[in-house]
C-alpha cells in the first residue's frame, strides 16, 4: 500500500537526521531555488499561462510532491516538455481547457500509481524518447521565436506551421529583444561550470537582461505583473468544466500523463545512478497525480519531475525530501519580495534561456552513437518520433511513438533461433552417456527465444522437412514464454510427426511454458513420459524406442525389394 511505502521511505530518510544534515538540505534547497526561479518563469510564459503560473506550479509541486514523492532527491516543477502541449491547449480551449486537461491527467497518474503500473513506463524504447526530446526542443525554439525577435505572429496548431508562417509574416524584429536574447544565451553557454555552484548562469543572465532593458530604456516586452498570492485570480472552477466536449480532452490528458510519467522515470533513473537510491516509481506517480489534481485550483500548470533541478539538488548535497520543500518556500518568498524586479525581466531573455535549456536536455552522445554505428531500427524510430513531434502535434506524436515502441519491441523479441541437429554420438560418449548409436532418426532442435505469434513463420520453416525423423526433441530451455499461437504450432508439429509414425519429445521446459501447455491439454495429449529434464535423457529414451522404428523401416524396405 502507498502509505506503508511512504512510511518506509520516511523512516529511511529521517532515522538518523541531524542538524548537520539539515544544514546540507538548506544549502541544497537554496541552490535548487536559484536554478528553479528562472526556469519556472520561462516555462510559465512558454505555456501561455504566464510567469506567475509557472512560479506557483514549482511552489505547490515542490511542497506537495516533494513531501509525498518516491525518492528524497526528486524535485518537481514546471517543465518545458509539458509547455509544448499546454500552448496548444490554451490557444484552442483557453486556460479552462488547460486546467481541466491537467486535472484529468492527475487522476490518470494517480490511478497508474495506485494500480502499480509504473513499471510499464520503462517499456518505451530509448530511441523513441530521444526522438521526442529533440522534437520538443525544436518546438520550443520555434515557438519562442516570437519572444526572441520581439514580434507577434498568428498562433498555429503545429510548430511546422509556425515555422512556415515566419517566412510570410513580413514583421520587423525588435533589435533590443534580439540583443537581450543573445546576451542570455551567451552568458549561459560561456559561463564556467564551476561557477554554477555559486551562482546559476540562467539567473545571472536574467538579471543582466532586466538591467539592460531597464537602465537603457529599451523597448523589449517584459513579464506581466506577478500577483502576491498563491491562488491566481483565474483558476479552475468546477462550474466552468467543459462537460459538453469532454472527449476533446482525452488525448491531451493522455499526452500529459505519458510525458509526466516518462519524465518521472528518466529523472528517477538519473537520480538513482547518482545516489544509489532507487526511485519508487508508483509512489512518485501517486504524488504527481495528487499534485496535478490540486494545481488547476491554484491557477497553475502541470508539474512533473525536473531533471536539471534534481541533479542540482544531488550535487549540492541533498539528504532528504526537505530540499524540495525548502526550495519551494524560497520561491514563495521570492514571489512576494522580488515581484517588482521579476516583472521587469524581458520575454526575450526567457526565450533565450528556454532555447539553451531545450538544446541541453538532449542526449547528444547517445544520438550520435545511434547514427555513427548505424543501428537502423533505432535510427528509424528516433527519426519518426522526432519528425512526428514537429510536423504533427505532440498528442499525435505520442500515439505514433507508442506504436513505434511496440514495433521496436516486437522486432527485437520476435526472432526465435531454431537449430536442428543430428545426435552427435561421440560427444555423448565423451560426456559419459551410454548409447548404442545404431539409430540415425533422432534429432534435437535447440530453441532460443519466445514462441509466440510473431515467431510462428520461423517455427514452420524450421520443421518443414522431417521425413526421416522418428523422434524430434525440442530443447526448450531457452524459451521463456509460449502464447496460444505457439501452442497451436506445437499441436501441428505433433500431429505431423504422429502421421509419419514419429514422436515429439521435450527437454528443459520452463515452468511458465509448462503451465501454458498444461492449461491447453498438450501435456496430456503428448504424454508425461515425453518430457525430460535434459536433452541427453531424451536422446537415450528416444534411441531405445527408435530401434523398433528402424527395424520396422528395414522390414518395409525388404518387402519392397522382394
Secondary structure as a PSIPRED ss2 file (coil, helix, strand):
# PSIPRED VFORMAT (PSIPRED V4.0)

   1 X C   1.000  0.000  0.000
   2 X H   0.000  1.000  0.000
   3 X H   0.000  1.000  0.000
   4 X H   0.000  1.000  0.000
   5 X H   0.000  1.000  0.000
   6 X H   0.000  1.000  0.000
   7 X H   0.000  1.000  0.000
   8 X H   0.000  1.000  0.000
   9 X H   0.000  1.000  0.000
  10 X H   0.000  1.000  0.000
  11 X H   0.000  1.000  0.000
  12 X H   0.000  1.000  0.000
  13 X H   0.000  1.000  0.000
  14 X H   0.000  1.000  0.000
  15 X C   1.000  0.000  0.000
  16 X C   1.000  0.000  0.000
  17 X C   1.000  0.000  0.000
  18 X C   1.000  0.000  0.000
  19 X H   0.000  1.000  0.000
  20 X H   0.000  1.000  0.000
  21 X H   0.000  1.000  0.000
  22 X H   0.000  1.000  0.000
  23 X H   0.000  1.000  0.000
  24 X H   0.000  1.000  0.000
  25 X H   0.000  1.000  0.000
  26 X H   0.000  1.000  0.000
  27 X H   0.000  1.000  0.000
  28 X H   0.000  1.000  0.000
  29 X H   0.000  1.000  0.000
  30 X H   0.000  1.000  0.000
  31 X H   0.000  1.000  0.000
  32 X H   0.000  1.000  0.000
  33 X H   0.000  1.000  0.000
  34 X H   0.000  1.000  0.000
  35 X H   0.000  1.000  0.000
  36 X H   0.000  1.000  0.000
  37 X H   0.000  1.000  0.000
  38 X H   0.000  1.000  0.000
  39 X H   0.000  1.000  0.000
  40 X H   0.000  1.000  0.000
  41 X H   0.000  1.000  0.000
  42 X H   0.000  1.000  0.000
  43 X H   0.000  1.000  0.000
  44 X H   0.000  1.000  0.000
  45 X H   0.000  1.000  0.000
  46 X H   0.000  1.000  0.000
  47 X H   0.000  1.000  0.000
  48 X C   1.000  0.000  0.000
  49 X C   1.000  0.000  0.000
  50 X C   1.000  0.000  0.000
  51 X H   0.000  1.000  0.000
  52 X H   0.000  1.000  0.000
  53 X H   0.000  1.000  0.000
  54 X H   0.000  1.000  0.000
  55 X H   0.000  1.000  0.000
  56 X H   0.000  1.000  0.000
  57 X H   0.000  1.000  0.000
  58 X H   0.000  1.000  0.000
  59 X H   0.000  1.000  0.000
  60 X H   0.000  1.000  0.000
  61 X H   0.000  1.000  0.000
  62 X H   0.000  1.000  0.000
  63 X H   0.000  1.000  0.000
  64 X H   0.000  1.000  0.000
  65 X H   0.000  1.000  0.000
  66 X H   0.000  1.000  0.000
  67 X H   0.000  1.000  0.000
  68 X H   0.000  1.000  0.000
  69 X C   1.000  0.000  0.000
  70 X C   1.000  0.000  0.000
  71 X C   1.000  0.000  0.000
  72 X C   1.000  0.000  0.000
  73 X C   1.000  0.000  0.000
  74 X C   1.000  0.000  0.000
  75 X C   1.000  0.000  0.000
  76 X E   0.000  0.000  1.000
  77 X E   0.000  0.000  1.000
  78 X C   1.000  0.000  0.000
  79 X C   1.000  0.000  0.000
  80 X H   0.000  1.000  0.000
  81 X H   0.000  1.000  0.000
  82 X H   0.000  1.000  0.000
  83 X H   0.000  1.000  0.000
  84 X H   0.000  1.000  0.000
  85 X H   0.000  1.000  0.000
  86 X H   0.000  1.000  0.000
  87 X H   0.000  1.000  0.000
  88 X H   0.000  1.000  0.000
  89 X H   0.000  1.000  0.000
  90 X H   0.000  1.000  0.000
  91 X H   0.000  1.000  0.000
  92 X H   0.000  1.000  0.000
  93 X H   0.000  1.000  0.000
  94 X H   0.000  1.000  0.000
  95 X H   0.000  1.000  0.000
  96 X H   0.000  1.000  0.000
  97 X H   0.000  1.000  0.000
  98 X H   0.000  1.000  0.000
  99 X H   0.000  1.000  0.000
 100 X H   0.000  1.000  0.000
 101 X H   0.000  1.000  0.000
 102 X H   0.000  1.000  0.000
 103 X H   0.000  1.000  0.000
 104 X H   0.000  1.000  0.000
 105 X H   0.000  1.000  0.000
 106 X H   0.000  1.000  0.000
 107 X H   0.000  1.000  0.000
 108 X H   0.000  1.000  0.000
 109 X H   0.000  1.000  0.000
 110 X H   0.000  1.000  0.000
 111 X H   0.000  1.000  0.000
 112 X H   0.000  1.000  0.000
 113 X H   0.000  1.000  0.000
 114 X H   0.000  1.000  0.000
 115 X C   1.000  0.000  0.000
 116 X C   1.000  0.000  0.000
 117 X C   1.000  0.000  0.000
 118 X H   0.000  1.000  0.000
 119 X H   0.000  1.000  0.000
 120 X H   0.000  1.000  0.000
 121 X H   0.000  1.000  0.000
 122 X H   0.000  1.000  0.000
 123 X H   0.000  1.000  0.000
 124 X C   1.000  0.000  0.000
 125 X C   1.000  0.000  0.000
 126 X H   0.000  1.000  0.000
 127 X H   0.000  1.000  0.000
 128 X H   0.000  1.000  0.000
 129 X H   0.000  1.000  0.000
 130 X H   0.000  1.000  0.000
 131 X H   0.000  1.000  0.000
 132 X H   0.000  1.000  0.000
 133 X H   0.000  1.000  0.000
 134 X H   0.000  1.000  0.000
 135 X H   0.000  1.000  0.000
 136 X H   0.000  1.000  0.000
 137 X H   0.000  1.000  0.000
 138 X H   0.000  1.000  0.000
 139 X H   0.000  1.000  0.000
 140 X H   0.000  1.000  0.000
 141 X H   0.000  1.000  0.000
 142 X H   0.000  1.000  0.000
 143 X H   0.000  1.000  0.000
 144 X C   1.000  0.000  0.000
 145 X H   0.000  1.000  0.000
 146 X H   0.000  1.000  0.000
 147 X H   0.000  1.000  0.000
 148 X H   0.000  1.000  0.000
 149 X H   0.000  1.000  0.000
 150 X C   1.000  0.000  0.000
 151 X C   1.000  0.000  0.000
 152 X C   1.000  0.000  0.000
 153 X C   1.000  0.000  0.000
 154 X C   1.000  0.000  0.000
 155 X C   1.000  0.000  0.000
 156 X C   1.000  0.000  0.000
 157 X C   1.000  0.000  0.000
 158 X C   1.000  0.000  0.000
 159 X H   0.000  1.000  0.000
 160 X H   0.000  1.000  0.000
 161 X H   0.000  1.000  0.000
 162 X H   0.000  1.000  0.000
 163 X H   0.000  1.000  0.000
 164 X H   0.000  1.000  0.000
 165 X H   0.000  1.000  0.000
 166 X H   0.000  1.000  0.000
 167 X C   1.000  0.000  0.000
 168 X C   1.000  0.000  0.000
 169 X C   1.000  0.000  0.000
 170 X C   1.000  0.000  0.000
 171 X C   1.000  0.000  0.000
 172 X C   1.000  0.000  0.000
 173 X C   1.000  0.000  0.000
 174 X C   1.000  0.000  0.000
 175 X H   0.000  1.000  0.000
 176 X H   0.000  1.000  0.000
 177 X H   0.000  1.000  0.000
 178 X H   0.000  1.000  0.000
 179 X H   0.000  1.000  0.000
 180 X H   0.000  1.000  0.000
 181 X H   0.000  1.000  0.000
 182 X H   0.000  1.000  0.000
 183 X H   0.000  1.000  0.000
 184 X H   0.000  1.000  0.000
 185 X H   0.000  1.000  0.000
 186 X H   0.000  1.000  0.000
 187 X H   0.000  1.000  0.000
 188 X H   0.000  1.000  0.000
 189 X H   0.000  1.000  0.000
 190 X H   0.000  1.000  0.000
 191 X C   1.000  0.000  0.000
 192 X C   1.000  0.000  0.000
 193 X H   0.000  1.000  0.000
 194 X H   0.000  1.000  0.000
 195 X H   0.000  1.000  0.000
 196 X H   0.000  1.000  0.000
 197 X H   0.000  1.000  0.000
 198 X C   1.000  0.000  0.000
 199 X C   1.000  0.000  0.000
 200 X C   1.000  0.000  0.000
 201 X H   0.000  1.000  0.000
 202 X H   0.000  1.000  0.000
 203 X H   0.000  1.000  0.000
 204 X H   0.000  1.000  0.000
 205 X H   0.000  1.000  0.000
 206 X H   0.000  1.000  0.000
 207 X H   0.000  1.000  0.000
 208 X H   0.000  1.000  0.000
 209 X H   0.000  1.000  0.000
 210 X H   0.000  1.000  0.000
 211 X H   0.000  1.000  0.000
 212 X H   0.000  1.000  0.000
 213 X H   0.000  1.000  0.000
 214 X H   0.000  1.000  0.000
 215 X H   0.000  1.000  0.000
 216 X C   1.000  0.000  0.000
 217 X C   1.000  0.000  0.000
 218 X C   1.000  0.000  0.000
 219 X C   1.000  0.000  0.000
 220 X C   1.000  0.000  0.000
 221 X C   1.000  0.000  0.000
 222 X E   0.000  0.000  1.000
 223 X C   1.000  0.000  0.000
 224 X C   1.000  0.000  0.000
 225 X C   1.000  0.000  0.000
 226 X C   1.000  0.000  0.000
 227 X C   1.000  0.000  0.000
 228 X C   1.000  0.000  0.000
 229 X C   1.000  0.000  0.000
 230 X C   1.000  0.000  0.000
 231 X C   1.000  0.000  0.000
 232 X C   1.000  0.000  0.000
 233 X C   1.000  0.000  0.000
 234 X C   1.000  0.000  0.000
 235 X C   1.000  0.000  0.000
 236 X C   1.000  0.000  0.000
 237 X C   1.000  0.000  0.000
 238 X H   0.000  1.000  0.000
 239 X H   0.000  1.000  0.000
 240 X H   0.000  1.000  0.000
 241 X C   1.000  0.000  0.000
 242 X C   1.000  0.000  0.000
 243 X H   0.000  1.000  0.000
 244 X H   0.000  1.000  0.000
 245 X H   0.000  1.000  0.000
 246 X C   1.000  0.000  0.000
 247 X C   1.000  0.000  0.000
 248 X H   0.000  1.000  0.000
 249 X H   0.000  1.000  0.000
 250 X H   0.000  1.000  0.000
 251 X H   0.000  1.000  0.000
 252 X H   0.000  1.000  0.000
 253 X H   0.000  1.000  0.000
 254 X H   0.000  1.000  0.000
 255 X H   0.000  1.000  0.000
 256 X H   0.000  1.000  0.000
 257 X H   0.000  1.000  0.000
 258 X H   0.000  1.000  0.000
 259 X H   0.000  1.000  0.000
 260 X H   0.000  1.000  0.000
 261 X H   0.000  1.000  0.000
 262 X H   0.000  1.000  0.000
 263 X H   0.000  1.000  0.000
 264 X H   0.000  1.000  0.000
 265 X H   0.000  1.000  0.000
 266 X H   0.000  1.000  0.000
 267 X H   0.000  1.000  0.000
 268 X H   0.000  1.000  0.000
 269 X H   0.000  1.000  0.000
 270 X H   0.000  1.000  0.000
 271 X H   0.000  1.000  0.000
 272 X H   0.000  1.000  0.000
 273 X H   0.000  1.000  0.000
 274 X H   0.000  1.000  0.000
 275 X H   0.000  1.000  0.000
 276 X C   1.000  0.000  0.000
 277 X C   1.000  0.000  0.000
 278 X C   1.000  0.000  0.000
 279 X C   1.000  0.000  0.000
 280 X C   1.000  0.000  0.000
 281 X H   0.000  1.000  0.000
 282 X H   0.000  1.000  0.000
 283 X H   0.000  1.000  0.000
 284 X H   0.000  1.000  0.000
 285 X H   0.000  1.000  0.000
 286 X H   0.000  1.000  0.000
 287 X H   0.000  1.000  0.000
 288 X H   0.000  1.000  0.000
 289 X H   0.000  1.000  0.000
 290 X H   0.000  1.000  0.000
 291 X H   0.000  1.000  0.000
 292 X H   0.000  1.000  0.000
 293 X H   0.000  1.000  0.000
 294 X H   0.000  1.000  0.000
 295 X H   0.000  1.000  0.000
 296 X H   0.000  1.000  0.000
 297 X H   0.000  1.000  0.000
 298 X H   0.000  1.000  0.000
 299 X C   1.000  0.000  0.000
 300 X C   1.000  0.000  0.000
 301 X C   1.000  0.000  0.000
 302 X C   1.000  0.000  0.000
 303 X C   1.000  0.000  0.000
 304 X E   0.000  0.000  1.000
 305 X E   0.000  0.000  1.000
 306 X C   1.000  0.000  0.000
 307 X H   0.000  1.000  0.000
 308 X H   0.000  1.000  0.000
 309 X H   0.000  1.000  0.000
 310 X H   0.000  1.000  0.000
 311 X H   0.000  1.000  0.000
 312 X H   0.000  1.000  0.000
 313 X H   0.000  1.000  0.000
 314 X H   0.000  1.000  0.000
 315 X H   0.000  1.000  0.000
 316 X C   1.000  0.000  0.000
 317 X C   1.000  0.000  0.000
 318 X C   1.000  0.000  0.000
 319 X C   1.000  0.000  0.000
 320 X C   1.000  0.000  0.000
 321 X C   1.000  0.000  0.000
 322 X H   0.000  1.000  0.000
 323 X H   0.000  1.000  0.000
 324 X H   0.000  1.000  0.000
 325 X H   0.000  1.000  0.000
 326 X H   0.000  1.000  0.000
 327 X H   0.000  1.000  0.000
 328 X H   0.000  1.000  0.000
 329 X H   0.000  1.000  0.000
 330 X H   0.000  1.000  0.000
 331 X H   0.000  1.000  0.000
 332 X H   0.000  1.000  0.000
 333 X H   0.000  1.000  0.000
 334 X H   0.000  1.000  0.000
 335 X H   0.000  1.000  0.000
 336 X H   0.000  1.000  0.000
 337 X H   0.000  1.000  0.000
 338 X C   1.000  0.000  0.000
 339 X H   0.000  1.000  0.000
 340 X H   0.000  1.000  0.000
 341 X H   0.000  1.000  0.000
 342 X H   0.000  1.000  0.000
 343 X C   1.000  0.000  0.000
 344 X C   1.000  0.000  0.000
 345 X C   1.000  0.000  0.000
 346 X E   0.000  0.000  1.000
 347 X H   0.000  1.000  0.000
 348 X H   0.000  1.000  0.000
 349 X H   0.000  1.000  0.000
 350 X H   0.000  1.000  0.000
 351 X H   0.000  1.000  0.000
 352 X H   0.000  1.000  0.000
 353 X H   0.000  1.000  0.000
 354 X H   0.000  1.000  0.000
 355 X H   0.000  1.000  0.000
 356 X H   0.000  1.000  0.000
 357 X H   0.000  1.000  0.000
 358 X H   0.000  1.000  0.000
 359 X H   0.000  1.000  0.000
 360 X H   0.000  1.000  0.000
 361 X C   1.000  0.000  0.000
 362 X C   1.000  0.000  0.000
 363 X C   1.000  0.000  0.000
 364 X H   0.000  1.000  0.000
 365 X H   0.000  1.000  0.000
 366 X H   0.000  1.000  0.000
 367 X H   0.000  1.000  0.000
 368 X H   0.000  1.000  0.000
 369 X H   0.000  1.000  0.000
 370 X H   0.000  1.000  0.000
 371 X H   0.000  1.000  0.000
 372 X H   0.000  1.000  0.000
 373 X C   1.000  0.000  0.000
 374 X C   1.000  0.000  0.000
 375 X C   1.000  0.000  0.000
 376 X H   0.000  1.000  0.000
 377 X H   0.000  1.000  0.000
 378 X H   0.000  1.000  0.000
 379 X H   0.000  1.000  0.000
 380 X H   0.000  1.000  0.000
 381 X H   0.000  1.000  0.000
 382 X H   0.000  1.000  0.000
 383 X H   0.000  1.000  0.000
 384 X H   0.000  1.000  0.000
 385 X H   0.000  1.000  0.000
 386 X H   0.000  1.000  0.000
 387 X H   0.000  1.000  0.000
 388 X H   0.000  1.000  0.000
 389 X H   0.000  1.000  0.000
 390 X H   0.000  1.000  0.000
 391 X H   0.000  1.000  0.000
 392 X C   1.000  0.000  0.000
 393 X C   1.000  0.000  0.000
 394 X H   0.000  1.000  0.000
 395 X H   0.000  1.000  0.000
 396 X H   0.000  1.000  0.000
 397 X H   0.000  1.000  0.000
 398 X H   0.000  1.000  0.000
 399 X H   0.000  1.000  0.000
 400 X H   0.000  1.000  0.000
 401 X H   0.000  1.000  0.000
 402 X H   0.000  1.000  0.000
 403 X H   0.000  1.000  0.000
 404 X H   0.000  1.000  0.000
 405 X H   0.000  1.000  0.000
 406 X H   0.000  1.000  0.000
 407 X H   0.000  1.000  0.000
 408 X H   0.000  1.000  0.000
 409 X H   0.000  1.000  0.000
 410 X H   0.000  1.000  0.000
 411 X H   0.000  1.000  0.000
 412 X H   0.000  1.000  0.000
 413 X H   0.000  1.000  0.000
 414 X C   1.000  0.000  0.000
 415 X C   1.000  0.000  0.000
 416 X C   1.000  0.000  0.000
 417 X E   0.000  0.000  1.000
 418 X E   0.000  0.000  1.000
 419 X E   0.000  0.000  1.000
 420 X E   0.000  0.000  1.000
 421 X E   0.000  0.000  1.000
 422 X E   0.000  0.000  1.000
 423 X C   1.000  0.000  0.000
 424 X C   1.000  0.000  0.000
 425 X H   0.000  1.000  0.000
 426 X H   0.000  1.000  0.000
 427 X H   0.000  1.000  0.000
 428 X H   0.000  1.000  0.000
 429 X H   0.000  1.000  0.000
 430 X H   0.000  1.000  0.000
 431 X C   1.000  0.000  0.000
 432 X C   1.000  0.000  0.000
 433 X C   1.000  0.000  0.000
 434 X C   1.000  0.000  0.000
 435 X C   1.000  0.000  0.000
 436 X C   1.000  0.000  0.000
 437 X C   1.000  0.000  0.000
 438 X C   1.000  0.000  0.000
 439 X C   1.000  0.000  0.000
 440 X C   1.000  0.000  0.000
 441 X C   1.000  0.000  0.000
 442 X E   0.000  0.000  1.000
 443 X E   0.000  0.000  1.000
 444 X E   0.000  0.000  1.000
 445 X E   0.000  0.000  1.000
 446 X E   0.000  0.000  1.000
 447 X E   0.000  0.000  1.000
 448 X E   0.000  0.000  1.000
 449 X C   1.000  0.000  0.000
 450 X C   1.000  0.000  0.000
 451 X E   0.000  0.000  1.000
 452 X C   1.000  0.000  0.000
 453 X H   0.000  1.000  0.000
 454 X H   0.000  1.000  0.000
 455 X H   0.000  1.000  0.000
 456 X H   0.000  1.000  0.000
 457 X H   0.000  1.000  0.000
 458 X H   0.000  1.000  0.000
 459 X H   0.000  1.000  0.000
 460 X H   0.000  1.000  0.000
 461 X H   0.000  1.000  0.000
 462 X H   0.000  1.000  0.000
 463 X C   1.000  0.000  0.000
 464 X C   1.000  0.000  0.000
 465 X C   1.000  0.000  0.000
 466 X C   1.000  0.000  0.000
 467 X C   1.000  0.000  0.000
 468 X C   1.000  0.000  0.000
 469 X C   1.000  0.000  0.000
 470 X C   1.000  0.000  0.000
 471 X E   0.000  0.000  1.000
 472 X E   0.000  0.000  1.000
 473 X E   0.000  0.000  1.000
 474 X E   0.000  0.000  1.000
 475 X E   0.000  0.000  1.000
 476 X E   0.000  0.000  1.000
 477 X E   0.000  0.000  1.000
 478 X E   0.000  0.000  1.000
 479 X C   1.000  0.000  0.000
 480 X C   1.000  0.000  0.000
 481 X C   1.000  0.000  0.000
 482 X E   0.000  0.000  1.000
 483 X C   1.000  0.000  0.000
 484 X H   0.000  1.000  0.000
 485 X H   0.000  1.000  0.000
 486 X H   0.000  1.000  0.000
 487 X H   0.000  1.000  0.000
 488 X H   0.000  1.000  0.000
 489 X H   0.000  1.000  0.000
 490 X H   0.000  1.000  0.000
 491 X H   0.000  1.000  0.000
 492 X H   0.000  1.000  0.000
 493 X H   0.000  1.000  0.000
 494 X H   0.000  1.000  0.000
 495 X H   0.000  1.000  0.000
 496 X H   0.000  1.000  0.000
 497 X H   0.000  1.000  0.000
 498 X H   0.000  1.000  0.000
 499 X H   0.000  1.000  0.000
 500 X C   1.000  0.000  0.000
 501 X C   1.000  0.000  0.000
 502 X C   1.000  0.000  0.000
 503 X E   0.000  0.000  1.000
 504 X E   0.000  0.000  1.000
 505 X E   0.000  0.000  1.000
 506 X E   0.000  0.000  1.000
 507 X E   0.000  0.000  1.000
 508 X C   1.000  0.000  0.000
 509 X C   1.000  0.000  0.000
 510 X C   1.000  0.000  0.000
 511 X H   0.000  1.000  0.000
 512 X H   0.000  1.000  0.000
 513 X H   0.000  1.000  0.000
 514 X H   0.000  1.000  0.000
 515 X H   0.000  1.000  0.000
 516 X H   0.000  1.000  0.000
 517 X H   0.000  1.000  0.000
 518 X H   0.000  1.000  0.000
 519 X H   0.000  1.000  0.000
 520 X H   0.000  1.000  0.000
 521 X C   1.000  0.000  0.000
 522 X H   0.000  1.000  0.000
 523 X H   0.000  1.000  0.000
 524 X H   0.000  1.000  0.000
 525 X H   0.000  1.000  0.000
 526 X H   0.000  1.000  0.000
 527 X C   1.000  0.000  0.000
 528 X H   0.000  1.000  0.000
 529 X H   0.000  1.000  0.000
 530 X H   0.000  1.000  0.000
 531 X E   0.000  0.000  1.000
 532 X E   0.000  0.000  1.000
 533 X C   1.000  0.000  0.000
 534 X C   1.000  0.000  0.000
 535 X H   0.000  1.000  0.000
 536 X H   0.000  1.000  0.000
 537 X H   0.000  1.000  0.000
 538 X H   0.000  1.000  0.000
 539 X H   0.000  1.000  0.000
 540 X H   0.000  1.000  0.000
 541 X H   0.000  1.000  0.000
 542 X H   0.000  1.000  0.000
 543 X H   0.000  1.000  0.000
 544 X H   0.000  1.000  0.000
 545 X H   0.000  1.000  0.000
 546 X H   0.000  1.000  0.000
 547 X H   0.000  1.000  0.000
 548 X H   0.000  1.000  0.000
 549 X H   0.000  1.000  0.000
 550 X H   0.000  1.000  0.000
 551 X H   0.000  1.000  0.000
 552 X H   0.000  1.000  0.000
 553 X H   0.000  1.000  0.000
 554 X H   0.000  1.000  0.000
 555 X H   0.000  1.000  0.000
 556 X H   0.000  1.000  0.000
 557 X H   0.000  1.000  0.000
 558 X H   0.000  1.000  0.000
 559 X H   0.000  1.000  0.000
 560 X H   0.000  1.000  0.000
 561 X H   0.000  1.000  0.000
 562 X C   1.000  0.000  0.000
